[in-house]
Amino acid sequence: MYKNVIVTKNSVKRYCLHIKGGVTMRKWFICLFLIFSFSYTSQAHAFSKQVIQRGAVGDDVIELQARLQYLGFYRGKIDGVFGWRTYWALRNFQYKFKLPVDGLAGDTTKQKLVRASKYYKSFVHNNLRKGHTFTHYGGVPLSKQVKARKTNKKNQAAATKATNTKQMAVKRVKSAAVNVPNGFSQNDIQLMANAVHGEARGEPYIGQVAVAAVILNRINSPSFPNTVAGVIFEPGAFTAVADGQIWLTPNETSRKAVLDALNGWDPSSGALYYFNPHTATNGWIWSRPQIKRIGKHIFCK
């Protein structure tokens, strides 16, 4: 009899308004149950069941970026590509909400995001499909967060000119960055600069280069992860990660030290470890063969 009836959230609301004032108590409880069910379903179906991590693409990443932007953690373009900006935004969200800070959007992180934010899926996907420039910040009317793409000839010419200018700029950047070894991205350089700044700011410049060199030496060692992020975020590896100083904005000196290390300068003479003898609390580090001292750090094999 009712097999062709389609039940929607709006139809449930209309039904509840119709019976409010009461036909029967039983119908009123049915109404409340249906509303709860729809609310729960809309929450439960946020995101898929997969863990979202750096390198992922697709609808899960779009929702992740939109929710992080709603809360003010993500200020980049919502494009469905889980890059470094999304990674750092997610870690900052996890830190702020007292979650395990790992840059992975697992069940606990996704549930917290769903509870803490809103996601206007139709708004986001419609603007993505139309190629509009838009944002998804909480507390700002959606109508003020979208700039429609114009397609008249004048704007097309301007867009072409901007594209050509951007391509020329990219060529200049590439020519200026020829000394950056292959296999290391700008994101790798930025992350290393963060680590050097957090670990060794205030140290002599040669000591900052040495810290960057230790990271590279670990990448090349079979005893450690073989990526920049893997080495830096290995549990217990760096004090700056443990105490949060990795999030400080690095200066140009830190970045220059990283580039010097990437281009072959290793003042540490192949060290895999270093420590400050005045602050070290792990007795094991004293057992490592010491190579040299630079500033406040002792570098070891």
N, C-alpha and C positions, 0 to 999 in steps of 0.2 A: 504493500500500500504506500509506503513512504520511500521506496527504493530510489526514486528520481529526485528526492529533495536534497538540495545542497546546503549544508549548514556552514555559515560563515560567522565571523565575530560580530559583524554588524547586525546580521539577522538575530543573533542571540540577544544583542542589546535591545533591538526592537521588541523581541518577545518579552524581555524582562520589563520594559516600560509598559507594555500592554497589560501584564498581569500585576504590576505594582498597585497596591491597593487591594490586592489579593483575591484570586479565585480560590486557590487552595494553598495550604502551607507546603504541600508536597511539590507543587509546581515552582514555588519560590526557591526551595532548596535545589531543585533541578537547575534553575537559572543560575544560582550562585556556583554550583558545581561546574557548569559549562563555562562561565566566565573564568573561573580559576584554571580550568583545563586549557583554555586558549592562552591565558597569560603564561602558564607553565610551558606550553608547547612553543610559544614564540621565544621564550628564554632558552629552552633546551636545544632548539635548532640553530642558535647562534653559533657560527663557526662549524667546521666539520670536526671529526674526532681525532684528526691527525695533529701531531705536534708541528707547530709552524716554526721554522728556523731560517737563518740567513741563507739566501740562495733560492728560497721558495718563491713561486709566482702564483697568481690566480686570485680567486674570489676571497679566500681566507685572508690573504695578505691585504687586499683592498679593505676588508672589514677591520683588520688589525690596525692599519694606518689611519682609517677614519676614526676609530674609537680612541686611539692615542692622540689624534689631533683634536678631537672633541674635548679632551682633558688638558690640552695644551702641551703635551710632551713631544708631539711630532709636528714639525713645521715645514716639512718637505712636501713634495707633490704626491698626491694619492694616485699611484700608478700600478699597484699590484705587484711590485718587485721588492722583495725583502733584501735591501742593501744595508750599508753601514748606518745610514741615518735612521732607518727603522730599528736597527739593532740597538743603537745607543738610546733611542727613545724608549724602547721596551725595557731596557735595563734600568733606566731612570724611573720608569713607572714601577717596576718591581721593587726598587730601592725605597721609593716613596711610600708604597703600600706594604712594606715589610714582608715581601715575598722573597724566596730564594732568587738571588740575582744571577741569572745564567744566560739571559738573552734568548731563551726558548719560550714560546707560547704554548705551554702544556695546559692540562685541564684546569689546574688551580689558577693560573694566570688568566686564562680565558674567562673563567667564571667571575673573577674579580673585575675584569674589564667590562663584562656584560652588566654587572651590578652597578659599576661606577659611572658608566657612560651610556650614551644613546647612539644609535646607528640608523641614519635615514638612508636605507638601502636604495630606494627608488631614486632619490635625489642624486646620490653618488653615481649610480650606474647610468642614469640618463645623461648626466653631464660628461661622464667618461665616453659614452657612445657618441655624443655630439662634438666631442673635442673641445669643450669649454674649459676655461680656466676657473677653478673653484676651490673653496676650502670647506672645512667641516667643523668649525670651532663651536664649542658649546657656549650658550648665552648670546649668540649673534644670530639674528634672523637669517634663514637660508637665502631669502631673496637678496640679501646684501653680500652673499658669499660666492656669487657666480658672475662671471664676465663672459658673455656669449661671444663665440668666435665669429668675426665678420669676414665675409667672403667677396666684398666688392673689389673692383680692379685696383683701386688705390691702396687698399689694405693688403691685397695680394702682392702688389709691387713692393710695399714696405716689408712684408714678411719675407719675400725673396731676398731683398737687400739685407735684412737682419740675418737670414740664414747664411748668406755669402760672407757677411762680416764675422759670424760665429765660426764658420769653417776656416777663415783666415786666422782667427785667433787661436783655434785649435792647432793649426799648423805651426804657429809661432810657439805655442806652449810645448808642442812635441819637439821642436827644434831646440828649445831652451832646456829640455829635460833629457837630452841624450845621455847624460851621465848617470841616469837612474838605471840600474841593471834590470834586464828583463826578468820577469817573474815576480816583481814587486809592484803592487798597484799604489795609487795615491792614497787609498784607504789604509794600506799597510804602513805607508810612511807616516800618515797621521796618527795611527795607533801607536807606532813606535815612539813618535814624538811625545805623545801623552805619557807613555811609560817613562821615558827619559826625564821628562819634566817632573813627574811625580816622584821618581826615585833619586834624581841627582841634581835638581836645580840648586844652585849655590855652590856646587862643586866646580873645580877648574874645568875649562872646556875639554881638555884631554880626558878628564874623568867622565864627562858626559858621553863622549864618543866611545869610551871603553864600555860603558853600560849598554849602549846600543850594540856594540860588537858582541857582548855576551849573549844578547838575544839572538843574533845571527848565528853565533857559534852553537847555540842550542838547537836552532832549526836544522843545522847541518849534522847534528849528532844523532845517532840512532837511539839514544837514551831519552830523547825528548820529542814532543810533537814537531811536525815538519811544516807548520805554518806560523805566521806572526801571531795571530789571535790565539792559536793553540798553546804557544809558549807563554804568552803573557797572562792568559787566563787559566793556566794550569793551577789547580788548587794549591795554595801555600807557596807559590813560586815567587811572588813579588809583594813586598809590603804595601806599595802604592795601591794595589788592587784590594788588599785586605782592609786598608783604612780609608779607601775612597778617594785618595789623592790622584788616582788615575783619571778622574773626571775634571781635574783642573785644566784650564786652557793653556796649552803649551806656548812658549814664546819662539821667536825665530831662531834663537841659539839652539834650542832643543831640536828643531827641525834640521838645522844645518849639521848638527852632530850626527843625526840619523843618516843624512845623505853622505857624509864623510865615511861613516861605517859601511854603508852600502857600496861605496866605491872602493872598499878594500883596506881602509885604515883600521887597524886593530891594536890600539894601545894596550889592551889587556893581555896580549901575547897568547891568544887562544883560550882564555879563561871561560869556564862554564858557570862559575859561581862568583859572587862577591858579597861582602858584608861589612857592616860598620862595627868595629870591635867594641865601641862604646855603648852600642844599643842592642847588639845581637843577644838573643835569649836562647837560641838553639845550640846546645853544646856540640852537636854533630858537625856543624860548619867548621869548627876549629880543627877537625880531623882531616880536612881536605888539604892537599899539598898547595902551599901558598906560592904565588908567582911574583907578585909585586904589590906595592901600595901606591895608590893614586888618590890624593886628597884624603878624605876620611874613609875610603873604601879599600879593603884588602881583596885582591882578585886571586881566585884559586882554580885549580884543575878539577 
